[in-house]
């Protein structure tokens, strides 16, 4: 019964997925005997009288287990109660965002969150996609896995960053899996895997140290293998670019190429003179980020548990911590909602809140320090799309020195750090164009 | 909601309170003379203005401070019960993060330590005790440069007492100094001599405690230093000293740099000698190297809080204003990191004292406003400034930065006292009140 429902859910999604036969074959390939017998396991609430409800994720095994999102009503009630009783600081003494999210802005966003926002809509959007959990290197990893109906589709693993999530990619999954229904040709098709980083979303929170980008990259390689993919590509921005860059270094069997929408191409030593205009612009932007925009970074890299304890207890705090970055890093006209809707931002924020991932997501900074923009040379084919409102725009000259096989380079006119979230159509076009030469 | 008492009542009570503290305070006559000298016509007629809760039922947990004038107005702390009930309610419904991958303090406050502190705060801690100790001291508010400044002002009975203004930092508060007031104003009752007496002024920084929160940008350390000079003048002091650590050292240093009228000397327990002076021709010595290593460790591993407070204090403020647990951990982490302890901050500072300080931040909702001082000044004004006024320094060896004297010599042309105290850390007066008092007595002996 559950199995049928599971398959119905899959086929009920707008995007055509693998046929049942293909799906079963894939399952057989990966040798996951439990795959089809496991029904979707809804999240349970663990409640005590006064305490906030905890989400308990089903234990993951080496099997690929279908998964659906059903946050218990008690968790949503608790959220609303907290929003209604928020205590606010005094208003900022400036007229802009220079000290952080203005009081009026966060109040407007959280008022909307409490009154108008509908998490169940976000849940439905997720549950319209095939979702799974599987244990990799001891940690249960959640992922969306949408297969194309096209036999020769190129498998791709898309990795989000912080404060993003799998929500960043929701609008690109169907155009990637079903290009013929979305302005592309059959040759543009992808099988899409979108995991949540360890400590993020419905992935487990690691209880041991060592989950840096290299370890995550190895887990991703194992995931692609477990899903039966023998030749695949990887894509990412932010920490997703960190993981994808690590994949480029590791060169796991099957990885054919990578695409980055934030490329870490700084040279080990930045020349003091003779920088081109693009290089100087990147250096200047990185310096401004370091001095004025990296407070969250240093705090999360050094004391993730302390900041996490505050954000775990305050949805307003969690919302502001993320909202600030949507404002700072998207390509908008002064109003962040010209780049992302309130619902989009709150889908992401709610996911962090409901999964209580402030501390566990911050730890990725702790695990990867010192993080630099020196990603190191990669000999695998690399494609790069530069979105104009990125934290810095990678200069092509440095990319050519860093990537021996730079198969694709494009500088776009619109979009920022959350490329897929902000500009899904352009993002899809970039992936199609980048990987067109890799089709076999 | 408390109502101001009659003028006569409040004045009497106020004076009673003064004389009720363990340390003998100024006589009524001295007090009146000082008031007259300060030309505060309203000072004695101003009744005590207790904090009131703002009227509406929904907001009855919010503290509203009485408006200030240029008069020096007596002030008492009485936090509405609703605010304390609200705090306990929030503590009871805390949502905790996972315990994470570290069992020590390397990622911040460990979950088990956090839960133990919060349990104590919720079930055993008594804010009214802290309030009583504050209200046993003469407290005032007065408006300086447009802002209401709260301060404790305790005069010594000794005629030749040296006036001193003690300035706290972040995440400290006036709570840091409560144990040293008695010994400073009344040395003869605390192992000292009459000529070691101080008149003590302890203000709360703008945006901290019961001082107002600035509603305009620009309250940088030099502006605070100016305000402190104005406060000392208003109190009628024409020759005085200033003392501070942390941001308080920044304020004291700027007072010296500005050669505030009447300021004779300063004492610092955190000399602002960073960034360090350039290396000598032969390179830095071993002790200098070790201080450089401390600065390096601070920059790479210990300054996340400063970086976020200096850049996005408002964003950080939302989480801390809404979550007493968040506020507590934001501060508790620093008590652990900066006090002289072998792992547990309670070895250096009692849990009640830590919670007095934390509760003051929480009840006054000053997470954001206190963080703004970093935005205003951390990168611009909190750096080495050569000073030509006499400077005394006590290095408490448990602090996270213990610079060598040579850097003091290169920064302060009249460095008249330098001592390294084996015990105590960043919160010197709170951790080692007796040693702190001894340092001030020794430092200023020659300034009498």
Interface residues (C-beta under 8 A of the other chain):
Chain A: X50 X51 X52 X78 X82 X86 X87 X88 X89 X90 X91 X92 X93 X94 X99 X100 X101 X102 X103 X106 X205 X206 X207 X208 X209 X211 X291 X292 X293 X294 X295 X296 X297 X298 X299 X300 X301 X302 X303 X304 X305 X306 X307 X308 X309 X310 X311 X312 X313 X314 X316 X317 X318 X319 X320 X321 X324 X356 X358 X359 X360 X363 X366 X370
Chain B: X61 X86 X92 X93 X94 X95 X96 X97 X98 X99 X100 X101 X102 X107 X108 X109 X110 X111 X114 X213 X214 X215 X216 X217 X300 X301 X302 X303 X304 X305 X307 X308 X309 X310 X311 X312 X313 X314 X315 X316 X317 X318 X319 X320 X321 X322 X323 X325 X326 X327 X329 X330 X333 X365 X367 X368 X369 X372 X375 X379
